[in-house]
Amino acid sequence: MLASIRMARQRVYLQNSYFTSDILVDELIKARKRGVDVRMVFPEDNDSNLLDKSNRAMAKALLNAGGRVYLYPRFTHIKALVVDDWACLGSANFDGLSMRINDELNIAFSNKAKVDELVRDLFEKDFQRSKRLTKMEARAWTDVLLEPLLNQF
């Protein structure tokens, strides 16, 4: 997934409940600086307050780089990534626990018609359903203290 983001030229769309990877957000920011349309969707009401803080920290970093961030109006547990004409779906969250420890399973494909269908039927609909964030509040000092802990997930 990181390799695909590094090679992105047009778009990177992500939807997930948990974003805790500093490496992921760094690659998204680099893609945005290359002119890639970078958008992320995460639930407005997360089932974990701790992981919600991580999502919002990543969202702020992405917004500051010119990316687009959307808050889905209720909990969503979709795990989807589209990079240009390539897609990856499955059970893995975009966090260290799923990527390094859990036995997660994703499938990736590059059938342009199916990727376009996924963008149309999932991402574009969820962009419309969601609240687009335009700026984030400054992080509280407690968020800075929690960041090393969140990075372990």
N, C-alpha and C positions, 0 to 999 in steps of 0.2 A: 504494500500500500504506500509506504514512504517513497519507494522508487518511482511509482506511478506519479505521485505528487511532484517529485523532483523533475519529471519529464513533461508535466502539464504545460499546455500551450494556450488552451482556450478556457476551460472551466474545471473547477473542483467543487463538487457539491457533496456535503456530508450530512448525514442525519444519524443521531445517536443520543442515548440518554446520559452517557458519561464520557467526558473529555478530560483526561488527566495527564496526557503526555506532552511534556515540554518540547520534545523532538517533533511531535506532530504539529504543534502550533508554530514552531520555528519554520518548518517546511511550508506550512500554509502562508505564512508571512512572506517568505521568499518567493513563493508562487505569485502572490499578490503584487509584489514589487516587480515581477516580470510582466505584469499586465494581465494575469489570469483572473477570471471572474471567480472569486472564492466566496462560497456561501456555506454556512452551517446552520442546522436546525437542531434545537434541543428542547425538552419539555419545560414549560413555564413552571409547572408543579412537579418537581422531581420527587422520587420516593426516598431520596437520601439528601438531607440538608448539607451534609459534608461534601458530597459530590456535586451538588448544585453550586456550591461556592467555587469549586474548580471549574465547572462549566462557565460560570460568569467571569472568572479571571481570564480564561481562554478567549471568551467572547470579547472582552475589553481589549485584549492584545490584538485580536483580529480586526476589530472596529478601528483601532488606532492605525492599522496598516491599510485601511480602506476596504476591508472585506465587508460582507453583509452577514448579519446574524438575525435569526428568526426564533422567536419563542412560540413553540407549538402550544395551543391553548389548554391542553390537558396532557396527561402522561402518555408518552409514546416510547415504545421499546424497539423501534426499527433500527437496524444497523445497516446502513447503506452508504456507499461511496460511488460517485461517478467522477471520473477524470477523463475529460475529452470524450472519446468514444469507447471507453472501457468502464466496466462496472464491477463492483464487489459487494456481495450481500451475504449475510449469514448470521451466526450467533455471537460473533466476537464484538465486544464493545471496544471503543477506541481508548483503551486504558492498558496499563502495564499488566494488570492481573489477567486480563483476557489474552493479551499478546504473549506473555511469558510463562504463565503458570497453568491456567485452565485449559482443558482440552476443548477448544472452540473450533468450529468449522465454518468456513466461508467458501463461497464459490465466486469465481471471477469469469467474466466473459467479455468479448469484444465484438459481438454482433451489433452493428450500428443501429439497425432497426429496433432491436430489443432495448438497447441503451436509450434510444430516443423515446421509446414507449415508457421506460422507467422514469425518465425525466418528466415526461408529460403527465403520467398517471400518479406519480408519487411526489416528486420534488415541486413541480409547478403548482400542483394543488395545495401542497402543504405550505409553500411560500405565501399563497393567497390566504390560507386559513390562519396563518400565524401572525403574530405582532412583530413587525420589523423594528429592531433596536437601532437607534441612531447615536446614542452615547450611553456610556455606563458611568455609574457613580464611582468615585474614588474608592479603592479597596480600604477596608478598615485594617487597623494594625493587627487584629486577630487573624485576618485572612493571610497576611504575610507570615505569621507564625504557623498557620496550618499548612501552607504550601508544601513544605518538605514531607509532611505526613501524606498529603494527597498524592504526591508524586509516586508514592509506593504502591498505589492502586493501579 
